[in-house]
């Protein structure tokens, strides 16, 4: 099954460039002359002001660093590591490595030293470009050369500015079939695997992506997901380079809400957590505000949803309802859009399924969000909703050139030129997911409707089976739960049990506001052990779960004190729960959820 032709967009210059390029560095180096003086990379300087590098300056820096690498004995097929936050130096290092025909091996800057060194050791890198400071310390005792991003006589920034390296590069451009990068899966269990992606794999995905979502020369991307993540690397790094667009680097994920109105991006790539936080923030402000504000918000959402549905049919909201919506849009929605910079043309959501209620909330506020789907093993994007046709409860139809079909058990299989070459040094693991006919077994259970739109059910390996044989998809239940203003994170347990239970990381401020609004009194000081609070929260969960089958609804839960983060090893760099780690950490607490008693469970 492939994407219906009417959903494809008109070819753009970037799509043509990606289709014709012999290697990824061509996206930068073979671009039209008219783009050379355009701003390309924007970043915040130490004085707090934003600065941009032009495309021609970036090109020169890339060629100098590639020549320097060649002088160090790095050649085609050699692996070179990158460790650091998103910034111009990361971009330059990557394109220089690729132009030389070497292989980029990125590591997550959020990983501890031992995880970073495992990746570089497994890939057998010859040297590493590393961000100064904390990241550099992770390689303090490492036995490979580590070249800092900035400072010192031999740093990436110094090499990139040294005109003496101009014209010294001799290596020919690599071919599309050549290996371009090893991207290590963040894996919820065991050691990560190095996904082998060729130049052609990623170029094909860039071209396919531009066949699904139009990107223009005047677009501005705000980059904040780690560039070691395949989603950001393809869609927020290579794709804008192919289109002549500009990339701005957020200073940090914690400064994103400050950076957005300063940068005024038109396109952003994100995992669902950003949209969940935006939604939770709006709900918290509404709960604290006067009743009239909540009434106006509900009215704006109702008319906005009606307007969106009409727009999907090529119609518009007219008459008095249209005029009322425009008035409410200015009063309610405009402020939210301004906080995002006021120019967002599209949010592209990936990495995990976005809850449809959150997608509908944004769409009703005239904020376009395009849920999509993919895997590192497919470079990564396979499906995405289109501007002209959005189904919020799906991840869209296949991109052009992507074939999809369902296995007998509902697992999604995918095939196309963007599918990986295999796992680095792991032929058995490769054979387990990539069959002889080129079909990638994604591990995801999905539904596909008559129009080809894909709806994610859950990870095949994570489907839980109750003792009565009912299948429970934990991710869907967890998506429902985290919509609640009082729930920061949630993890469902059910496998082999009589009923569904959950561990809850509370959002204490959200709970206090919701309790005060509901009960007209402050939240009790000992709320974690208060039976009334427990029943109240369980009732709220059931309201959130209203559209789920009764056997999927949470029957028991327990609060936990500790937020699940990368720092404590509970989530992956892409914010997926490490279920086995969490289950082991809270084993006794989980067992207590299946010993029926009237009082709520005490947190560990």
C-alpha positions in Angstrom: 0.0 0.0 0.0 1.4 3.4 -1.0 0.3 7.0 -0.4 -2.5 8.1 -2.7 -1.2 10.5 -5.4 -3.6 13.3 -4.6 -1.9 13.8 -1.2 1.5 14.4 -2.7 2.6 18.0 -2.9 4.2 19.7 -5.9 7.9 19.0 -6.3 10.1 21.8 -4.8 13.8 22.6 -5.6 14.9 20.8 -2.5 13.1 17.6 -3.5 14.8 17.7 -6.9 18.2 18.4 -5.3 17.8 15.5 -2.9 16.7 13.2 -5.8 19.7 14.1 -8.0 22.5 14.4 -5.3 25.2 11.8 -5.3 25.9 12.3 -1.6 24.5 14.2 1.4 27.1 16.9 1.3 25.7 17.9 -2.1 22.6 19.3 -0.3 24.9 22.1 1.0 27.7 22.3 -1.6 25.7 21.9 -4.8 22.9 24.4 -4.0 21.8 27.2 -6.3 24.1 30.3 -6.4 21.1 32.4 -5.4 21.2 30.8 -1.9 24.9 31.5 -1.2 24.4 34.9 0.6 21.2 33.7 2.5 21.4 33.2 6.2 21.7 29.5 7.0 22.7 28.8 10.6 21.5 31.0 13.4 22.7 30.7 17.0 22.8 32.7 20.2 26.2 34.3 21.1 27.6 34.5 24.6 26.3 38.1 24.9 22.7 36.9 24.4 22.3 38.2 20.8 21.5 36.0 17.8 24.0 35.7 14.9 23.7 34.0 11.5 26.2 32.4 9.2 25.5 32.6 5.5 25.4 29.5 3.3 28.7 30.4 1.6 30.5 30.8 4.9 29.1 27.4 6.0 30.3 25.8 2.8 33.8 27.2 3.2 33.9 26.0 6.8 32.8 22.5 5.8 35.4 22.2 3.0 38.2 23.4 5.3 37.3 20.9 8.1 37.1 18.1 5.5 40.6 18.9 4.2 41.9 19.0 7.8 40.4 15.6 8.5 42.0 14.2 5.3 45.4 15.6 6.5 44.9 13.7 9.7 44.6 10.4 7.8 40.9 10.1 7.9 39.5 8.7 4.7 36.4 7.1 3.1 34.8 4.5 5.4 36.5 5.7 8.6 34.2 6.5 11.5 34.3 9.9 13.2 32.3 10.7 16.3 30.3 13.9 17.2 29.3 14.7 20.8 27.5 17.9 21.7 24.4 20.1 21.7 22.9 21.3 18.4 25.0 24.2 17.1 26.8 25.3 13.9 29.9 23.3 14.8 27.8 20.1 14.9 26.4 20.9 11.4 29.9 21.7 10.0 31.5 18.6 11.5 28.7 16.3 10.1 28.9 17.7 6.5 32.7 17.7 6.5 32.8 14.1 7.6 30.2 13.2 4.9 32.0 15.2 2.2 35.2 13.2 2.9 33.3 9.9 2.5 33.9 9.1 6.2 31.0 7.9 8.4 29.4 10.1 11.1 28.8 8.5 14.5 26.8 10.8 16.7 26.3 10.2 20.4 23.6 11.6 22.7 24.9 14.5 24.8 22.4 13.4 27.5 24.1 10.0 27.9 26.6 9.3 30.6 30.3 8.8 29.8 30.1 5.0 29.7 27.2 5.0 27.2 29.0 7.5 25.0 32.2 5.6 25.0 30.3 2.3 24.3 29.0 3.9 21.1 32.4 5.2 20.0 34.1 1.9 20.8 31.6 -0.2 19.0 31.8 2.0 15.9 35.7 2.0 16.2 35.9 5.8 15.6 39.3 7.3 14.8 38.6 10.7 16.4 35.7 12.7 18.0 34.5 16.2 17.6 33.3 17.2 21.1 31.6 20.2 22.7 33.7 21.9 25.3 33.0 21.5 29.0 30.8 18.8 30.4 30.8 16.8 27.1 34.5 17.0 26.8 34.8 15.6 30.4 33.0 12.4 29.2 36.1 11.7 27.0 38.7 12.8 29.5 40.1 9.3 29.8 39.3 8.2 26.3 42.0 6.8 24.1 41.0 8.5 20.8 41.8 12.1 19.8 39.0 14.5 20.9 38.8 17.8 19.0 36.9 20.5 20.9 34.2 22.6 19.1 35.8 25.8 20.2 39.0 27.3 21.8 42.6 26.3 21.5 44.9 26.0 18.5 43.4 22.8 17.3 39.6 23.2 17.6 36.8 22.8 15.1 36.0 26.5 15.0 39.6 27.4 14.5 40.0 24.9 11.6 36.8 26.1 10.0 38.0 29.7 9.9 41.5 28.9 8.7 41.8 29.9 5.0 45.0 27.8 4.7 42.9 24.7 4.4 41.0 25.9 1.3 41.5 23.9 -1.8 43.5 21.1 -0.1 40.7 18.4 -0.2 41.4 15.6 -2.7 38.8 12.9 -1.8 36.0 12.4 -4.4 32.4 12.7 -3.3 31.0 9.4 -2.0 28.2 7.6 -3.9 24.6 7.2 -2.8 25.2 3.5 -1.9 28.1 4.4 0.5 27.5 4.2 4.2 27.0 7.7 5.6 26.2 7.3 9.3 25.8 4.9 12.2 22.9 6.1 14.4 22.7 4.1 17.6 19.2 3.3 18.7 18.4 4.6 22.1 16.9 1.2 23.0 14.8 0.7 26.1 16.7 -2.5 27.0 20.2 -3.8 26.4 23.0 -2.1 24.4 22.1 0.1 21.5 22.5 -1.1 18.0 24.2 0.9 15.3 21.8 1.5 12.4 23.7 1.7 9.1 22.2 4.4 6.8 23.7 5.2 3.4 23.7 8.5 1.7 21.0 7.2 -0.6 18.8 6.1 2.3 18.7 9.6 3.9 18.5 11.4 0.5 15.5 9.3 -0.4 13.8 10.1 2.9 14.5 13.8 2.4 13.0 13.7 -1.1 10.0 11.6 0.1 9.4 14.0 3.0 9.4 17.0 0.6 6.8 15.0 -1.4 4.6 15.1 1.6 5.2 18.5 3.2 6.2 21.5 1.2 9.2 23.5 2.5 10.3 26.8 1.1 13.4 28.9 0.9 12.1 31.4 3.4 11.2 28.8 6.0 13.0 29.0 9.3 13.5 25.8 11.4 14.1 26.0 15.2 16.2 23.0 16.1 16.1 21.6 19.6 15.8 17.8 19.5 19.2 16.2 19.7 20.9 15.9 16.3 22.0 12.4 17.3 18.3 11.5 16.9 17.4 10.4 13.3 14.2 12.5 13.2 16.0 15.8 13.9 19.0 14.8 11.7 16.9 14.1 8.6 14.0 16.6 9.0 15.6 19.4 10.9 19.2 19.2 9.5 19.4 17.7 6.0 16.0 18.7 4.8 16.3 22.5 5.4 19.8 22.3 3.9 18.2 20.9 0.7 15.6 23.7 0.5 17.7 26.8 1.2 15.9 27.3 4.5 17.5 28.7 7.7 18.1 26.7 10.8 18.2 28.4 14.2 19.5 26.4 17.2 17.6 26.7 20.5 20.0 27.4 23.4 18.6 24.5 25.3 15.3 22.6 25.7 14.7 24.5 28.9 14.9 27.9 27.0 12.6 26.8 24.2 9.6 28.9 25.2 11.9 32.0 25.4 13.7 31.2 22.1 10.5 30.6 20.1 9.2 34.2 20.2 12.7 35.6 19.6 13.5 33.4 16.6 9.9 33.3 15.1 10.3 29.9 13.4 7.9 28.7 10.7 8.5 25.0 11.1 9.4 22.9 14.2 10.1 19.3 14.7 9.2 17.8 18.0 8.3 14.7 20.0 4.8 14.7 21.7 6.2 15.9 25.0 6.4 19.5 23.8 2.8 19.5 22.7 1.7 17.8 26.0 3.4 20.5 28.0 1.8 23.3 25.9 -1.6 21.6 26.5 -1.0 21.2 30.2 0.2 24.8 30.6 -3.0 26.1 28.9 -5.2 23.9 31.1 -3.4 25.0 34.3 -3.8 28.7 33.4 -7.5 28.1 32.6 -8.0 26.4 35.9 -6.5 29.3 37.8 -8.4 31.9 35.8 -11.9 33.2 36.0 -14.9 31.2 34.7 -15.4 33.6 31.7 -12.0 32.7 30.4 -12.8 29.0 30.5 -16.1 29.7 28.7 -14.4 31.7 26.0 -11.8 29.0 25.5 -14.4 26.2 25.2 -16.3 28.3 22.7 -13.2 29.1 20.7 -12.2 25.4 20.7 -15.7 24.4 19.5 -15.8 26.8 16.7 -12.2 26.2 15.8 -12.8 22.5 15.5 -15.8 23.1 13.3 -13.7 25.5 11.2 -10.9 22.8 10.9 -13.3 20.1 9.8 -14.9 22.4 7.2 -11.4 23.3 6.0 -10.6 19.7 5.5 -13.5 19.6 3.0 -12.4 22.7 1.2 -15.0 24.9 2.9 -14.9 27.7 5.4 -16.7 28.9 8.5 -19.0 31.7 7.3 -21.7 34.0 8.6 -22.1 34.9 12.2 -20.2 31.8 13.4 -17.2 32.8 11.2 -17.3 36.3 12.6 -17.5 35.0 16.2 -14.6 32.7 15.6 -12.4 35.5 14.3 -13.2 37.5 17.4 -12.5 34.6 19.7 -9.4 33.7 17.8 -8.0 37.2 18.5 -9.0 36.9 22.2 -8.0 33.3 22.9 -5.7 31.8 20.3 -3.6 34.7 19.1 -1.7 34.9 22.5 -0.8 31.2 22.3 0.5 31.5 18.8 2.5 34.6 19.7 4.3 32.6 22.4 5.3 30.3 19.7 6.7 33.1 17.6 3.5 34.0 15.7 4.8 32.5 12.4 4.5 28.7 12.9 3.3 27.2 9.6 3.6 23.6 10.8 4.6 21.5 13.8 5.8 18.1 12.7 5.3 15.5 15.4 7.2 12.2 15.6 9.2 9.9 17.9 5.9 8.6 19.4 2.2 8.8 18.8 0.6 12.2 19.6 -2.6 11.9 21.5 -5.4 12.9 19.1 -7.1 15.2 21.7 -3.9 17.3 21.9 -3.6 17.4 18.1 -7.3 18.6 17.9 -6.6 21.2 20.6 -3.8 22.7 18.5 -5.7 22.4 15.2 -8.7 24.1 16.7 -6.4 27.0 17.8 -5.3 27.4 14.2 -1.9 25.8 14.9 -1.1 23.2 12.3 0.4 20.0 13.7 1.2 17.1 11.4 1.6 13.8 13.3 4.0 11.4 11.5 5.7 8.1 12.1 9.0 6.4 11.4 12.0 4.5 12.8 15.7 5.1 12.9 15.9 2.0 10.6 14.0 3.9 7.9 16.0 7.1 7.9 13.5 7.7 9.7 10.2 9.0 8.3 7.6 6.7 6.7 4.3 8.5 7.1 3.0 12.0 7.8 -0.3 13.8 7.7 -0.5 16.4 5.0 -1.4 20.1 5.3 -4.5 19.6 3.2 -5.6 16.4 4.8 -5.1 15.8 8.6 -6.6 13.0 10.6 -5.6 13.7 14.2 -6.0 10.2 15.4 -3.5 8.9 12.8 0.2 9.4 11.8 -0.8 10.0 8.2 -0.4 8.0 5.0 2.9 6.7 3.5 5.3 9.2 2.0 5.9 8.9 -1.8 8.1 5.9 -2.5 7.2 4.1 0.7 5.3 0.8 0.6 3.4 -0.4 3.6 1.5 -3.6 4.4 0.3 -5.5 7.4 1.5 -8.8 8.7 -1.0 -11.4 9.8 -0.7 -10.2 13.5 -1.2 -6.5 12.5 2.5 -5.6 12.6 3.4 -2.8 10.1 5.9 -3.8 7.4 7.6 -1.1 5.3 9.8 -1.1 2.2 11.5 1.6 0.2 14.9 3.2 -0.6 15.1 4.8 2.8 15.2 1.5 4.7 18.6 0.8 6.4 21.4 -1.4 5.2 21.3 -3.2 8.5 22.8 -3.1 12.0 26.5 -2.5 12.4 28.3 -5.9 13.0 25.0 -7.6 13.9 23.9 -9.8 11.0 21.5 -11.9 13.2 19.7 -8.8 14.5 19.5 -7.4 10.9 17.9 -10.7 9.7 15.4 -10.6 12.5 13.9 -7.3 11.2 14.8 -7.1 7.5 13.5 -10.0 5.4 14.8 -11.2 2.1 12.2 -9.2 0.1 13.4 -6.0 1.7 10.5 -5.5 4.1 11.3 -3.9 7.4 9.4 -5.4 10.3 8.8 -2.3 12.4 7.6 -4.0 15.6 4.6 -1.7 15.7 1.0 -2.9 15.7 -1.2 -0.6 13.6 -4.5 -0.1 11.7 -4.6 1.3 8.2 -7.8 2.8 7.0 -9.3 2.9 3.4 -7.4 6.1 2.6 -4.1 4.6 3.7 -3.9 6.6 7.0 -2.0 4.7 9.7 -3.1 4.6 13.3 -0.6 3.3 15.8 -1.9 0.8 18.3 1.3 0.0 20.3 4.7 -1.6 20.1 4.4 -5.3 19.4 6.7 -6.3 22.2 5.0 -4.0 24.7 1.4 -5.3 24.2 0.4 -6.6 27.6 -2.0 -9.6 28.1 -4.3 -9.7 31.1 -4.9 -13.0 32.8 -8.3 -13.3 31.0 -6.5 -13.0 27.6 -7.4 -9.4 26.8 -4.7 -7.4 25.0 -3.7 -4.1 26.6 -1.8 -1.5 24.7 0.0 0.5 27.4 1.1 3.5 25.4 -2.5 4.4 24.5 -3.6 4.3 28.1 -0.6 6.3 29.2 -1.4 8.9 26.5 -4.9 9.3 28.0 -3.5 9.6 31.6 -0.9 12.3 31.0 -3.6 14.6 29.6 -4.6 15.2 33.2 -3.2 18.4 34.7 -2.2 16.5 37.8 -0.2 13.8 36.0 3.3 14.5 34.8 4.2 10.9 33.8 2.5 7.5 33.9 3.4 3.9 33.3 0.9 1.1 33.0 1.4 -2.4 34.4 -0.9 -5.3 33.4 0.9 -8.2 31.9 -0.4 -11.5 33.4 -2.5 -9.6 35.9 -6.2 -9.5 36.6 -6.5 -5.7 35.9 -4.6 -2.7 34.8 -2.7 -0.6 37.3 -0.4 2.4 37.0 2.5 4.2 38.5 2.0 8.0 38.5 4.5 10.8 38.7 2.3 13.6 39.9 2.4 17.2 38.7 1.9 18.7 42.1 1.1 22.2 41.1 -1.5 20.9 38.6 -3.0 18.7 41.2 -3.3 21.6 43.7 -5.1 23.8 41.1 -7.5 21.0 40.0 -8.3 20.0 43.5 -9.0 23.6 44.7 -11.2 24.1 41.7 -13.1 20.8 42.3 -13.3 20.8 46.1 -13.1 24.5 46.9 -10.4 23.9 49.5 -6.7 23.4 49.5 -5.1 20.0 48.8 -4.4 18.2 52.1 -0.8 18.3 53.2 -0.7 14.5 53.4 -2.4 14.1 50.0 -0.2 11.2 49.0 -1.9 9.0 51.7 -5.3 10.7 51.7 -8.1 8.2 50.6 -10.3 11.0 49.3 -7.5 12.4 47.1 -6.8 8.8 45.9 -10.4 8.2 44.9 -10.7 11.7 43.3 -7.6 11.0 41.1 -8.9 7.6 40.1 -12.2 9.2 39.1 -10.2 11.7 37.0 -8.3 8.9 35.3 -11.6 7.2 34.4 -12.9 10.4 32.8 -9.7 10.7 30.8 -10.1 7.0 29.8 -13.8 7.4 28.8 -13.3 6.1 25.3 -11.3 3.1 26.3 -12.7 -0.4 26.8 -13.4 -1.0 30.5 -10.7 -3.7 30.8 -8.1 -1.1 29.7 -9.0 1.4 32.5 -6.8 1.8 35.5 -8.2 0.0 38.6 -5.3 0.8 41.0 -2.4 3.2 41.0 0.4 4.6 43.2 2.2 7.9 43.3 6.0 7.9 43.0 8.2 10.8 44.1 10.9 10.7 41.5 10.4 12.1 38.0 11.6 9.7 35.3 14.5 11.3 33.5 17.6 10.3 31.5 19.7 11.3 34.4 18.2 8.5 36.6 18.1 6.1 33.7 14.3 5.8 33.5 13.8 7.1 30.0 15.6 7.0 26.7 17.1 10.2 25.0 13.8 10.3 23.0 11.8 10.3 26.3 10.4 6.7 25.9 9.9 4.9 29.1 12.4 2.2 30.0 9.7 -0.1 31.2 11.9 -2.9 32.5 14.1 -0.5 34.5 11.1 1.2 36.0 9.5 -2.1 36.8 12.6 -3.3 38.6 13.0 0.0 40.5 9.4 -0.1 41.8 8.9 -3.9 42.0 7.6 -4.0 45.5 5.3 -1.0 44.9 3.8 -2.7 41.8 3.2 -5.9 43.7 1.3 -3.9 46.4 -1.1 -2.6 43.7 -2.4 -6.2 43.3 -3.1 -6.7 47.0 -6.5 -5.1 47.4 -7.0 -2.7 50.3 -9.0 0.4 50.9 -6.2 2.8 51.6 -4.0 4.2 48.8 -0.5 2.8 48.3 2.4 4.5 50.0 5.0 5.8 47.7 8.4 4.3 47.8 
